Amino acid sequence: MGELAALLAAGVLGPGRPTVHELTDGPEALAELEARATVGKLALRP
């Protein structure tokens, strides 16, 4: 964990960015989560 924190502090790694879907695409985003076909976070744009 310390090594990861050092990489973040040095700017080598940055925070992840979520995959953003339109709110109307919510069912597809949920299907991705259920199928484990995504890496990281998903967000819905209102």
C-alpha positions in Angstrom: 0.0 0.0 0.0 2.9 2.3 0.7 4.3 1.8 -2.7 1.0 2.6 -4.3 0.7 5.8 -2.2 4.2 6.8 -3.3 3.3 6.3 -6.9 0.1 8.4 -6.5 2.1 11.2 -4.7 4.8 11.2 -7.4 2.1 11.6 -10.1 3.0 8.3 -11.8 -0.6 7.0 -11.2 -3.6 9.2 -11.1 -7.1 8.6 -9.9 -9.2 6.4 -12.1 -12.0 8.0 -14.2 -15.4 6.4 -14.2 -17.0 5.2 -17.4 -19.9 7.6 -17.8 -23.3 6.6 -19.3 -26.4 8.6 -20.0 -29.1 8.1 -17.4 -31.3 6.4 -20.1 -28.5 3.8 -20.6 -28.8 2.8 -17.0 -30.0 -0.8 -17.8 -27.0 -1.3 -20.0 -24.6 -0.1 -17.4 -26.2 -2.4 -14.8 -25.9 -5.3 -17.2 -22.2 -4.5 -17.6 -21.8 -4.6 -13.8 -23.7 -7.9 -13.5 -21.7 -9.5 -16.3 -18.4 -8.2 -14.7 -17.6 -6.7 -18.1 -16.3 -3.5 -16.6 -13.2 -2.4 -14.8 -13.5 0.4 -12.3 -16.4 2.6 -11.6 -19.5 3.4 -13.7 -21.4 6.7 -13.4 -24.7 7.8 -14.8 -25.1 11.3 -16.2 -28.5 12.8 -15.4 
